């Protein structure tokens, strides 16, 4: 398709590396079993260690862009991937007490890598092509993760859980080497093809003045935190709910397969079809679908309603995740592009830490209130985003920027720097 041809070659190559890396990045799904099985920890200790690792992942997402704005997103991605890979590959050799430091460190570095990856894509893709670029990256990630857990279960049961950590470590190291090969330069954001910074948010400005100048982004970020906590109930309270109503792990596995299959089939085509539509309206509609998915469970308990719920959640995810990522990148001034991406990356994964304890506490206290609360919170988040999208409060409101193609080179001028290379002027602090 013509829209896909607008995605730069380095992004396609990064997507290939991401796919391979995600196939082997499944150790987190088996961490609890690994800790309570071969490592001999009790459920309480394993829960503390798993939770600490999750906090490390979220913290890495929130801080990775800060490093990238200072040192270059490519450099930070390489450092995060290499550090995470070395730490994970060493897990089988470490004594059990050392895991309380190693696993949170590895997850922190993985979070740094994730945020830097998003910022790196944003720096090498021009406005107007970012939605499809992020959709390509998510398709690669989802495709790899669709295959990975199945292979991981086979390796863990036939060989050893240790091989999962070794494979993921080698995969992260391979991703670092691949990225170093396919993306040249330190990838500090340049100002080529970007609008002039607004007063108070130039080279000397910080992230908060830039955010205050964009009230729609300030609405979007907390809405994403709320919806991520709601969305990730499918991994915590929802399987417990199914079990309490006589549906076993096979039903839950089939529902997750619906999620993965629909995402693979729909997310990229949806991003291409809607790429010229108002981004915040698309995001708000996606949040409404997530809310509606949990609302369907109020109609009754059964395989049919559970399947409809999962389908609506997946459609909502296909609408809001890619679009919101690209929207935040388009709104970011160059000097804080990484920090904007880090804020979004952290918000979009906050449910990893918050969803299970909040949802579990509510389910234990009032099981019947979980799905109405999820539906209500999701609807509130959706309405907030839709209202913010309709106001166009800042001069950077969606649709106000013209589409910018790659910068052209006048005849006789010196060649432009390679995609992802450092700009000719000194990078901003």
Buried (B, 14 or more C-beta within 10 A) or exposed (E): EEBBEBBBEBBBBBBEBBBBBBBBBBBBBBBBBBBBEBBEBEEEBBBBBBBBBBBBBBBBBBBBBBBBBBBBBBBBBBBBBBBBBBBBBBBBEBEEEEBBEBBBBBBBBBBBBBBBBBBBBBBBBBBBBBBBBBBBBBBBBBBBBBBBBEBBBEBBEEEBBBBBBBBBBBBBBBBBBBBBEBBBBBBBBBBBEBBEBBEEBBEEBEBEBBBEBBBBBBBBBEBBBBBBBBBBBBBBBBBBBBEEEEBEEEBBEBBBEBBBEBBBEBBBEBBBEBBEBBBBBBBBBBBBBBBBBBBBBEEEBEEEBBBBBBBBBBBBBBBBBBBBBBBBBBBBBBBBBBBBBBBBBBBBBBBBBBBBEBBBEBBEEEEEEBBBBBBBBBBBBBBBBBEBBBEBBBEBBBEEBEEBEBEEEEEEEEEBBEBBBBBEEEBBE
